[in-house]
């Protein structure tokens, strides 16, 4: 009986030793609640790290202009979508680094881009051919944003004129914003490769296609600086550099 008891004790001790040895290899591996996030401009999403009690260090490793990190906590953070484009978030726990890829899309809805084809430039055929829109180093590839920009122009009632009026600089300028009289055009690239350059004077719009420029009076009075500032805000918010 004594021999059996000793054998049982040794067996239990050996089993306990094996369990303790196996413990570390079975430790939970930290992981993110999402490896990929797709968000719309202006929206917020929560990102968490699971299976750890250690404090995580959150940072943006690429696309810093496209997202913001707020409400950083021990194992979670809030992601704010700011601008169309891509970004990467790093979550560092000790020596382990986890990455979440973020894709920010346009928040413009179909109702925002209803067209009123009432001018001689932005016709239905023209708008459907638009591949990209650019201003300086900024380029808009997002289709809904392109349609929104075109929609702003389709509402203008153009009347072709041969007479050039208003301030119109003869040299290109590297303007940060679109303003009346600055010859930094908004460039519409069409599916057939044709480029259409649109700028303005104090009282007219200039449209250049294939080297030929035509000028148009806008029948309905608009504040052109405000018009261009609105367009520039859209370009800046939804551009991909």
C-alpha positions in Angstrom: 0.0 0.0 0.0 2.8 2.4 0.9 4.5 1.7 -2.4 1.3 2.5 -4.3 0.9 5.8 -2.4 4.5 6.8 -3.2 3.9 6.0 -6.8 0.7 8.1 -6.9 2.5 11.0 -5.3 5.3 10.9 -7.8 2.8 10.7 -10.7 0.9 13.7 -9.4 4.1 15.7 -8.9 5.3 14.8 -12.4 1.9 15.8 -13.9 2.0 19.2 -12.1 5.5 19.8 -13.3 4.5 19.1 -16.9 1.5 21.5 -16.6 3.7 24.3 -15.3 6.2 23.7 -18.1 3.5 23.9 -20.7 1.9 27.0 -19.3 4.0 29.7 -21.0 3.7 28.2 -24.4 -0.1 28.3 -24.1 -0.1 32.0 -23.2 -2.7 34.0 -25.2 -1.3 36.0 -28.1 -2.6 39.6 -28.3 -4.6 40.5 -31.4 -6.6 43.5 -32.7 -10.3 43.6 -32.9 -9.9 44.4 -36.6 -6.9 44.1 -39.0 -8.7 46.3 -41.6 -11.1 49.2 -41.2 -13.2 50.9 -43.9 -14.6 54.2 -42.9 -16.3 57.2 -44.3 -15.0 60.8 -43.8 -16.2 62.2 -40.5 -17.0 58.8 -38.9 -15.4 57.3 -35.8 -14.6 53.6 -35.1 -13.2 51.9 -32.0 -10.1 49.7 -32.2 -9.2 47.3 -29.4 -6.4 44.9 -28.6 -7.6 41.6 -27.1 -6.0 38.9 -25.0 -3.6 41.1 -23.0 -3.6 43.1 -19.8 -0.5 45.1 -20.8 -0.7 48.8 -21.9 -0.7 49.3 -25.7 1.1 52.1 -27.4 -1.0 53.4 -30.3 0.4 55.5 -33.2 -0.2 56.3 -36.9 2.6 55.0 -39.1 1.3 56.2 -42.5 -1.5 58.4 -43.7 -1.4 60.8 -40.8 -3.5 63.4 -42.6 -6.3 60.9 -43.3 -7.1 59.8 -39.7 -6.8 60.9 -36.1 -6.5 58.8 -33.0 -8.5 60.0 -29.9 -9.4 58.6 -26.5 -6.3 56.5 -26.2 -6.7 53.9 -23.4 -4.8 51.0 -22.1 -6.2 48.5 -24.6 -8.3 50.6 -27.0 -8.4 53.7 -29.1 -10.9 55.7 -31.2 -10.1 56.3 -34.9 -11.5 59.4 -36.6 -11.7 59.4 -40.4 -10.6 62.9 -41.7 -9.7 62.7 -45.3 -10.1 60.2 -48.2 -7.1 57.9 -48.5 -5.3 55.1 -46.7 -3.6 54.9 -43.4 -1.9 52.4 -41.0 -2.2 52.2 -37.2 0.5 50.6 -35.1 -0.4 48.9 -31.7 2.8 48.1 -29.8 2.7 45.8 -26.8 6.1 45.2 -25.4 8.2 43.9 -28.4 5.1 42.8 -30.3 3.7 45.1 -33.0 0.2 44.8 -34.5 -0.9 46.7 -37.6 -4.4 47.8 -38.7 -5.0 49.1 -42.2 -7.5 51.9 -42.6 -9.3 52.9 -45.8 -11.2 56.2 -45.7 -14.0 56.7 -48.3 -16.1 59.7 -49.4 -19.2 60.4 -47.3 -20.9 62.2 -50.2 -24.3 60.7 -51.0 -26.1 60.3 -54.3 -28.6 63.0 -53.4 -25.7 65.5 -53.1 -24.8 65.1 -56.7 -27.9 65.6 -58.8 -27.0 67.2 -62.1 -28.6 70.1 -63.8 -27.1 70.1 -67.3 -27.8 73.7 -68.2 -24.5 74.9 -69.6 -22.5 74.3 -72.8 -19.5 72.9 -71.0 -20.6 70.5 -68.3 -22.9 68.3 -70.4 -24.0 64.8 -69.4 -21.6 63.3 -71.9 -18.7 65.4 -70.4 -19.5 64.5 -66.8 -19.7 60.7 -67.6 -16.3 60.8 -69.2 -14.5 62.4 -66.2 -11.7 60.1 -64.9 -9.9 62.4 -62.4 -9.9 66.0 -61.3 -6.8 67.7 -60.1 -5.6 71.1 -58.8 -1.9 71.6 -58.4 -0.5 68.4 -56.7 -3.9 67.4 -55.4 -5.9 64.8 -57.3 -9.5 63.5 -56.8 -10.1 59.9 -57.9 -13.1 59.2 -55.7 -16.1 59.0 -58.1 -18.7 60.5 -55.8 -16.5 63.5 -55.1 -15.8 63.9 -58.8 -19.6 64.0 -59.4 -20.1 66.5 -56.6 -17.5 68.8 -58.1 -19.1 68.5 -61.5 -22.5 69.1 -60.0 -21.3 72.5 -58.7 -20.4 73.5 -62.3 -23.5 72.1 -63.9 -25.6 74.5 -61.9 -23.9 77.5 -63.5 -25.5 78.9 -66.5 -22.8 79.6 -69.0 -23.1 82.0 -71.9 -20.2 81.9 -74.4 -18.5 85.2 -75.2 -15.6 86.3 -77.3 -14.8 89.2 -75.1 -12.3 88.7 -72.3 -13.1 90.6 -69.1 -11.7 91.0 -65.7 -8.4 90.3 -64.1 -6.6 87.3 -65.6 -2.9 86.7 -64.9 -0.8 85.5 -67.8 1.5 83.3 -65.8 0.9 80.2 -63.7 1.0 80.7 -59.9 1.4 78.1 -57.2 -1.7 79.0 -55.3 -2.7 77.2 -52.2 -6.4 77.9 -52.9 -8.4 78.7 -56.0 -9.1 82.4 -56.3 -10.4 84.7 -58.9 -7.7 85.8 -61.4 -5.2 83.1 -60.5 -4.3 81.0 -63.5 -4.1 77.7 -61.6 -6.8 75.7 -63.2 -8.9 72.8 -62.0 -8.1 70.1 -64.5 -10.6 67.5 -65.6 -9.0 64.4 -67.2 -11.5 62.5 -69.4 -11.6 58.8 -70.2 -10.2 59.4 -73.7 -7.2 61.3 -72.3 -8.5 64.8 -73.1 -7.8 67.4 -70.5 -10.1 70.3 -69.8 -8.7 73.2 -67.8 -11.1 75.5 -66.0 -10.2 78.8 -64.3 -11.8 82.2 -64.0 -11.4 85.9 -64.3 -13.3 88.4 -62.1 -16.4 88.0 -64.3 -15.9 85.0 -66.5 -14.9 81.3 -66.6 -12.2 80.3 -69.0 -12.3 76.7 -70.3 -9.3 75.4 -72.3 -9.6 72.1 -74.2 -7.0 70.9 -76.7 -5.2 74.3 -76.6 -8.3 76.4 -77.4 -9.7 78.6 -74.7 -13.3 79.8 -74.6 -14.7 82.3 -72.1 -18.2 82.2 -70.6 -20.2 84.8 -68.8 -22.1 83.3 -65.9 -25.7 84.5 -66.4 -26.7 84.1 -62.7 -24.6 86.3 -60.4 -22.3 84.3 -58.1 -19.5 85.3 -55.7 -16.6 83.5 -57.6 -14.2 83.5 -54.7 -16.7 81.7 -52.5 -17.5 79.3 -55.4 -13.8 78.5 -55.8 -13.2 78.2 -52.0 -16.0 75.7 -51.8 -14.5 73.7 -54.6 -11.0 73.9 -53.0 -12.4 72.6 -49.7 -13.9 69.6 -51.5 -10.6 69.0 -53.5 -8.5 69.2 -50.3 -10.8 67.0 -48.2 -11.2 64.2 -50.8 -7.9 64.3 -52.7 -5.3 61.7 -52.9 -1.7 63.0 -53.2 
